[in-house]
Amino acid sequence: MDEVRRARDAARGADLVEVRLDGVDRPDAAGALDGRLRPVIVTCRPRWEGGAFDGPEEVRQQLLRDAMAGGAEFVDVELRAEFAADIIRTRRGRGVIVSMHDFVGPIGSVAARLQCLRSTGAEVVKLAATAESLADTLDLFAAAATADPAVDGQGHVLVAMGPHGLHTRVLAAHLRNRWTYAGDGVAPGQLPSAVLLAEFGFRRIRPDTALYAVVGSPVSHSLSPAMHNAGFADAGIDATYVALDARDASDFVTLARALRLKGASITAPFKVAMRDHVDEIDPLAAEVGAINTLTVHGARWKGSNTDVAGFLAPLAGRMALRGTRAAVLGAGGAARAVAVALGREGAHVQICARRTAQAVAVARAAGVATGALPPPPGSWDVLVNTIAPGGGNPMANIPLDGEIVFDLVYAPSETALLSQAREAGCWTIGGIEMLIAQAERQFETWTGSAPRPGLFRSAVEAAQARRQEHA
């Protein structure tokens, strides 16, 4: 209980703290409330609903009764608990949360589940269900639109668990939620409070706040929300930028149209697939064959590409690219943009990828050549890696004798390839440089004004420090 109290009072930025007794060896309701600095929810979740308590139900019921008697602002009891009605009757519903958790998915039957929860008379009803796709979460938004706490007197908390439901934790205002939950991975897809507040600007979000997003898979590591939300706040724009982990491009399109997104950053693996879902593609994106920026004008979707400019910006003033030999590792959407950028600057480019057919397709589209992976020593002046970090170091045990190594991977910021290149005496550039440059151009595309100089870099550095502290 000492650990619980320390964690309870260390919850920075919280308005309300949920104290979980089910993970404690000797749970004590009075101890959970003693000396609290903020209002609390006391919860003792059983194993049969995703918790850690495996003792008798009579003991669990008494813990919640003791919490109510001790002045807990809220207690959380599961709809399936045999004593739920008794707890609600004791408090006449006030200060009681009746909850339902579904860890299997898909979400489905939201309206019916909410009706069942509301019929209990609890002050707040909570439905947390596992999302199997972005589109799966739309049932929550539809159900929220039909509820009016000012009329029915009941608050609700609707949450989609898992990576596909991350945006529901950020968009609590759009879901008319009484509150949202943050924490250190207590539930699938949960965000630390510092990230929710600082990177997603949670307290700025209103029910009618305009929506932007980064879409990819995976996407939880993205630093883009930190940058764009800092930009919106600094410019006084009522907009928020969330992270969307989509099953495929069509899944994103379904959610984006339903929630009326104003724009999006498109990242791996959807940069090529999104070409089939826009009404217009600008000439550069058409040349690259990949979209990294979506802009919505009314009902019309326009795809563009800021990766080319973002890639070239860190190279400006460092090396004259005309006539140089460039090896591009990988053959995805980012590699297409890099090849086009280098080709436009007069470099001799080779696409080097494990999948020969894909390398040939990218090379033909960009008007460049193909080469072996890994490229042999003496064959390049500039080496650009676009392969995701899960693939390991593509140049491991290969001598690096060129001038510049540019790794587009930015998480981690110090990759094995960059360390190897630095030891070999190469000039190194990390993916953060391109990330910031292309994001600045995206922001200008959406708003008509570039972010204040240095703002996005400061946001990235602060986000990296938070993640390091969290790790």
Order of alpha helices (4+ residues) and beta strands (2+ residues): alpha-beta-alpha-beta-alpha-beta-alpha-beta-alpha-beta-alpha-alpha-beta-alpha-alpha-beta-alpha-beta-alpha-beta-beta-alpha-beta-beta-alpha-beta-alpha-beta-alpha-beta-beta-beta-alpha-beta-alpha-alpha
